[in-house]
Amino acid sequence: MSMNSEPIFRRSTFRNEDVLISESLKKLPLIRILMIIICMIIGIGTLINLIWIYNKYKLILKNKIFHRIIIPLILLLNIFFHVSHYIHNIYDPAGYFEPKRLYLKIFMGEMERTFIFNFPLSILFIIATRKLLLSCTNEQTKSFHMLIVVTLYSLMSMISVGHYFYEPVWNFSLLCNITITGETIMAFLLFIMAIFIYQSNSNKSIDYIYTRLAASDKSEANIPMSVNQQRRFKSKSSDNESM
C-alpha cells in the first residue's frame, strides 16, 4: 500500500472550477496501474483490428494513394495519439490540470471517468475503421452510416482539446501538448476525410443512377417503335388478304 498525501487543487485559470496541480504520490496506486494496462491492451486490440480490416479490403481498395495509404495512416495515428493521451492522462492527471470533478474517485479510483470513457470511444473507433475502409473500396457507393459513425467518434475524440478550456497552452508540458493536440488534430483530419469520401461516393452513386435512367429511357423509347412496326406489318398483311 502506498502512503500518499492529499491531492492539491487550485482554481482554474479560465473557469470557475478547481483543477488538480499535484497528487503528491510516492507510488502510483494499483488500480491506476491496472487502468493503464487495460488502456494499452485496448489500444493493441484496435491496432490489430485496423491491420485485419486493411488486409481484408486491401485487394479491392481504390487504386489511389489517398485510399490505400493516407486513410490507413491517419487511422494509425489516431490510435497512437489517442492511446498515448489516455495512458499519460491517467498516469499524470496533474500534468493535464484535470478538473476536480473528473479526477475524484466514485467506485474504483481516481481518473475512473477517463478510463471508462475510453471503452465506448474505442468501440466506436473499431466500427469507424471498418466502415471507413469499406467506403474506400471500388464496390462501395453508400457511405452515410460511415459518415455518422466517424463524425460521432471524431467529436468524442476531440473532447481532448477541452484541457485548454481550463488552462493556457503554455501551462502544459511539451508531452502533454503533443498528446492533446495530436489526438485532436488526427480526429479532425479523420472527420474531414470522411466527409470527402462520403461526397465522392455520393457523386459516384448519382452518376450511376443517371446512367441507369438514361439506359432505361432508351429502352422504353424503343418499345413503342417495335409496337408500331408490328401494327404496320399487320395492317399490310390485312390489306394483302383483302385484295
Backbone hydrogen bonds, N-H to C=O, Kabsch-Sander energy under -0.5 kcal/mol:
donor,donor_aa,acceptor,acceptor_aa,energy
4,N,2,S,-0.9
5,S,24,S,-1.4
8,I,22,S,-3.5
10,R,19,V,-2.1
12,S,17,E,-3.2
13,T,166,Y,-1.0
14,F,166,Y,-1.7
17,E,15,R,-1.5
19,V,10,R,-3.1
20,L,98,E,-2.7
21,I,8,I,-2.8
22,S,8,I,-1.4
33,I,29,P,-1.8
34,L,30,L,-2.4
35,M,31,I,-2.0
36,I,32,R,-2.3
37,I,33,I,-2.3
38,I,34,L,-2.6
39,C,35,M,-2.3
40,M,36,I,-2.1
41,I,37,I,-2.3
42,I,38,I,-2.6
43,G,39,C,-2.3
44,I,40,M,-2.4
45,G,41,I,-2.3
46,T,42,I,-2.3
47,L,43,G,-1.9
48,I,44,I,-2.5
49,N,45,G,-2.3
50,L,46,T,-2.1
51,I,47,L,-2.3
52,W,48,I,-2.5
53,I,49,N,-2.8
54,Y,50,L,-2.4
55,N,51,I,-2.3
56,K,52,W,-1.8
57,Y,53,I,-1.9
58,K,54,Y,-1.0
60,I,57,Y,-1.2
61,L,57,Y,-0.7
61,L,58,K,-0.7
62,K,136,C,-2.7
64,K,62,K,-2.5
68,R,64,K,-2.5
69,I,65,I,-2.6
70,I,65,I,-2.1
71,I,66,F,-2.2
73,L,69,I,-2.2
74,I,70,I,-2.6
75,L,71,I,-2.2
76,L,72,P,-2.3
77,L,73,L,-2.5
78,N,74,I,-2.0
79,I,75,L,-1.8
80,F,76,L,-2.3
81,F,77,L,-2.6
82,H,78,N,-2.3
83,V,79,I,-2.6
84,S,80,F,-2.2
85,H,81,F,-2.5
86,Y,82,H,-2.4
87,I,83,V,-2.5
88,H,84,S,-2.3
89,N,85,H,-2.4
90,I,86,Y,-2.1
91,Y,87,I,-2.1
92,D,88,H,-2.9
95,G,92,D,-0.8
96,Y,92,D,-0.6
96,Y,93,P,-0.7
97,F,94,A,-1.3
98,E,93,P,-1.9
100,K,18,D,-2.7
102,L,99,P,-1.0
103,Y,99,P,-1.6
104,L,100,K,-2.2
111,M,103,Y,-1.7
112,E,109,G,-1.2
113,R,102,L,-0.5
115,F,111,M,-1.8
116,I,112,E,-2.8
117,F,113,R,-2.5
118,N,114,T,-1.0
119,F,116,I,-1.5
121,L,117,F,-1.4
122,S,118,N,-2.2
123,I,119,F,-2.2
124,L,120,P,-2.4
125,F,121,L,-1.9
126,I,122,S,-2.1
127,I,123,I,-2.1
128,A,124,L,-2.9
129,T,125,F,-2.6
130,R,126,I,-1.7
131,K,127,I,-2.4
132,L,128,A,-2.7
133,L,129,T,-2.3
134,L,130,R,-2.2
135,S,131,K,-1.7
136,C,132,L,-0.5
136,C,133,L,-0.8
137,T,134,L,-1.4
138,N,60,I,-2.5
143,S,141,T,-0.6
147,L,143,S,-1.9
148,I,144,F,-2.0
149,V,145,H,-2.4
150,V,146,M,-2.8
151,T,147,L,-2.2
152,L,148,I,-2.3
153,Y,149,V,-2.6
154,S,150,V,-2.9
155,L,151,T,-2.5
156,M,152,L,-2.1
157,S,153,Y,-2.7
158,M,154,S,-2.4
159,I,156,M,-0.8
160,S,157,S,-1.6
161,V,158,M,-1.6
162,G,159,I,-2.6
163,H,160,S,-1.6
164,Y,161,V,-1.7
165,F,162,G,-1.7
166,Y,163,H,-1.4
167,E,163,H,-1.5
171,N,168,P,-1.7
172,F,169,V,-1.7
177,N,173,S,-2.3
178,I,174,L,-2.3
179,T,175,L,-2.2
180,I,176,C,-2.4
181,T,177,N,-2.5
182,G,178,I,-2.1
183,E,179,T,-1.9
184,T,180,I,-2.1
185,I,181,T,-2.9
186,M,182,G,-2.2
187,A,183,E,-2.1
188,F,184,T,-2.1
189,L,185,I,-2.7
190,L,186,M,-2.1
191,F,187,A,-1.9
192,I,188,F,-2.3
193,M,189,L,-2.5
194,A,190,L,-2.0
195,I,191,F,-1.9
196,F,192,I,-2.1
197,I,193,M,-2.5
198,Y,194,A,-2.5
199,Q,195,I,-2.6
200,S,196,F,-2.5
201,N,197,I,-2.8
202,S,198,Y,-2.3
203,N,199,Q,-2.2
204,K,200,S,-1.9
205,S,201,N,-2.2
206,I,202,S,-2.4
207,D,203,N,-2.4
208,Y,204,K,-2.0
209,I,205,S,-2.2
210,Y,206,I,-2.6
211,T,207,D,-2.1
212,R,208,Y,-2.2
213,L,209,I,-2.7
214,A,210,Y,-2.5
215,A,211,T,-2.2
216,S,212,R,-2.3
217,D,213,L,-2.9
218,K,214,A,-2.0
219,S,215,A,-2.0
220,E,216,S,-2.4
221,A,217,D,-2.1
222,N,218,K,-1.2
223,I,219,S,-0.8
225,M,221,A,-0.7
226,S,222,N,-1.6
227,V,223,I,-2.0
228,N,224,P,-2.8
229,Q,225,M,-2.3
230,Q,226,S,-2.0
231,R,227,V,-2.4
232,R,228,N,-2.8
233,F,229,Q,-2.1
234,K,230,Q,-2.5
235,S,231,R,-2.7
236,K,232,R,-2.3
237,S,233,F,-2.0
238,S,234,K,-2.4
239,D,235,S,-1.9
240,N,236,K,-2.1
241,E,237,S,-1.8
242,S,238,S,-1.7
243,M,239,D,-1.0
